[in-house]
Amino acid sequence: PCDFSTISMLHEYHERGMINLMGVMGVTPDPFLASTFDIYNQIYGHDIPVGAYREDALRPRISEAIRAEYYNALSWACREPDPNRIMFEKFGNSETRREADVLDSVEMYRSLLASAPDDSVTIYAAGQLYNFESLLLTGPDGFSPLSGQALLQQKVCRFVFMGGYFPDSSVNPWYREHTDDAEWNWWGFGSRNTTRVSLDAIVAMGKPV
């Protein structure tokens, strides 16, 4: 999938000193996604923090219908219906971290943002925005006395998203049938409000997008 090449590019840029890759976190209900991220750590010899999608950390929770749609969509879009599991089976080892070994993605966001200088973080989102919606709803915790929205406002200098309408998602028959012509990431596997709620809040912050 395109996400494998994306994570490769991020590690390559980090290796060359072009970016400081602070962390990589999952956003989809896939128990092997954190392992895929850690396998790339092992390949490159990096120790980039990994965050995992975790059901109980997300508010609102992802419905079973959306979870089912995720795997249905993968079966259409990918050669294999469960590519991260195959990645783990082929390249994982006893040192590869699993979902239970890492922070959940929302905790990871709060931890990394709290420790960063003000106006220093670029957030690059290459998937759906469930984590953003949940992060925006968080309150003070052990990482920071700030709310999620206040943390984003204080620490982030810009947002970069892989999503949109380029130029017309409806040219693909599968999209016409399944996503109401929405682009893959913005569709959110049928979670209709996630993208709008997240982007409206982010745009209101006045940060470059």
C-alpha positions in Angstrom: 0.0 0.0 0.0 1.0 3.6 -0.4 1.4 3.9 3.4 4.4 1.6 3.3 6.2 3.9 0.9 5.1 6.9 3.0 6.7 5.5 6.2 9.8 4.6 4.3 10.1 8.2 3.0 9.7 9.6 6.5 12.4 7.4 7.9 14.7 8.2 5.0 14.1 11.9 5.5 14.9 11.5 9.2 18.0 9.5 8.4 19.3 12.3 6.1 18.5 15.0 8.7 15.8 16.6 6.6 13.2 16.2 9.4 13.2 15.2 13.0 10.6 12.4 13.1 9.2 12.7 16.6 6.8 9.8 16.5 4.6 7.7 14.3 1.1 6.6 15.3 -1.7 4.5 14.0 -5.2 5.6 13.3 -7.0 2.5 12.1 -8.5 -0.4 14.0 -5.6 -2.8 13.0 -3.8 -4.6 15.7 -0.7 -5.1 13.5 -0.2 -1.5 12.4 2.0 -0.6 15.4 4.2 -3.6 14.5 4.6 -2.4 10.9 5.8 0.9 12.3 8.3 -0.8 14.5 9.6 -3.0 11.7 10.6 0.1 9.9 12.4 1.2 13.1 14.3 -2.0 12.9 15.1 -1.7 9.2 16.5 1.8 9.6 18.0 1.3 13.0 15.9 4.1 14.5 14.0 4.2 17.8 11.1 6.5 16.7 8.3 6.4 19.3 5.3 4.4 18.1 1.6 5.0 19.0 -1.2 2.5 18.4 -4.8 2.8 17.7 -6.7 1.7 20.8 -10.4 1.5 21.0 -10.8 2.7 24.6 -8.7 5.8 23.9 -10.9 7.2 21.2 -13.9 9.5 21.8 -16.3 9.0 20.2 -15.5 5.3 19.8 -15.2 3.8 16.3 -18.3 1.8 15.6 -18.2 -1.9 14.6 -19.7 -0.9 11.3 -16.7 1.4 10.6 -14.3 -1.3 11.7 -15.9 -3.8 9.3 -15.8 -1.2 6.5 -12.0 -0.8 7.1 -11.3 -4.4 6.4 -13.8 -4.5 3.5 -12.0 -1.5 2.0 -8.6 -3.1 2.5 -9.8 -6.2 0.7 -10.6 -4.0 -2.3 -7.7 -1.6 -2.2 -4.8 -4.0 -1.4 -3.6 -7.2 -3.0 -3.9 -8.8 0.5 -6.9 -8.1 2.8 -4.7 -7.8 5.9 -1.3 -6.3 4.8 0.0 -5.3 8.3 -0.5 -8.9 9.6 1.4 -10.2 6.6 4.1 -7.6 7.2 4.5 -8.9 10.8 4.5 -12.5 9.8 7.2 -12.0 7.2 9.4 -9.4 8.8 8.6 -9.2 12.5 10.7 -10.9 15.2 10.8 -11.2 19.0 12.0 -7.6 19.3 9.2 -6.1 17.3 6.8 -4.2 19.4 3.1 -5.0 19.3 0.1 -2.8 20.0 0.2 -3.7 23.7 3.8 -2.5 24.0 3.3 1.1 23.1 1.2 4.1 24.1 -2.1 4.6 22.5 -2.1 7.3 19.8 -3.9 10.0 21.8 -1.5 9.6 24.7 1.4 9.7 22.2 0.2 12.9 20.8 -0.2 14.5 24.2 3.3 13.2 25.3 5.1 14.5 22.3 3.4 17.8 22.1 3.9 18.5 25.8 7.6 18.0 25.5 8.1 20.0 22.4 9.0 23.8 22.2 6.1 26.1 21.3 5.3 26.5 17.6 7.8 23.8 16.6 5.8 20.8 15.5 4.6 19.9 12.0 1.9 17.3 12.2 1.7 15.2 9.0 -1.5 13.0 8.8 -1.4 10.4 6.1 -4.7 8.7 7.1 -8.0 9.3 8.7 -8.5 11.8 11.5 -9.9 9.8 14.3 -6.9 10.7 16.5 -7.5 14.4 16.0 -11.1 14.2 16.9 -10.2 12.4 20.1 -7.2 14.6 20.9 -9.4 17.7 20.7 -11.6 16.3 23.4 -8.8 15.5 25.9 -8.3 17.5 29.1 -5.4 18.0 31.4 -3.4 14.9 32.4 0.0 13.8 33.5 1.6 15.0 30.3 0.2 18.5 30.3 -2.2 20.8 32.2 -3.5 22.0 28.8 -6.5 20.6 26.9 -5.9 18.9 23.6 -7.0 21.9 21.6 -4.8 24.2 23.6 -1.8 21.9 23.2 -2.2 21.9 19.4 -2.6 25.7 19.4 0.5 26.2 21.5 2.9 23.6 20.1 2.0 23.1 16.4 3.4 25.4 13.7 1.6 23.8 10.7 -0.6 20.8 9.7 0.0 18.7 6.5 -2.7 16.3 5.4 -2.7 13.6 2.8 -6.3 13.9 1.7 -8.7 15.9 -0.4 -10.4 15.7 -3.7 -7.7 15.3 -6.3 -9.3 16.3 -8.7 -12.4 14.1 -8.6 -12.6 10.9 -6.5 -15.7 9.9 -8.4 -13.7 8.8 -11.4 -13.2 5.5 -9.6 -16.3 3.3 -9.6 -15.5 1.9 -6.2 -15.6 5.4 -4.7 -18.8 6.2 -6.3 -20.4 3.1 -4.8 -18.9 3.2 -1.3 -17.6 6.7 -0.3 -20.2 9.2 -1.6 -17.4 10.4 -3.9 -15.2 11.4 -1.0 -11.5 10.9 -1.0 -10.3 7.8 0.9 -8.9 9.5 4.0 -11.6 12.2 4.3 -14.2 9.4 3.9 -13.0 7.9 7.2 -14.6 4.5 6.4 -18.0 6.1 6.8 -17.4 8.2 9.9 -19.1 11.2 8.4 -18.3 13.8 11.1 -14.7 13.0 11.9 -13.1 14.9 9.1 -15.4 18.0 9.4 -15.1 18.3 13.2 -11.3 17.9 13.1 -10.6 20.3 10.2 -13.0 22.9 11.4 -11.2 23.0 14.8 -7.8 23.0 13.1 -8.7 25.8 10.7 -10.0 27.9 13.6 -6.6 27.8 15.2 -5.2 29.9 12.3 -2.3 27.6 11.7 -1.0 26.9 8.1 -2.7 23.9 6.6 
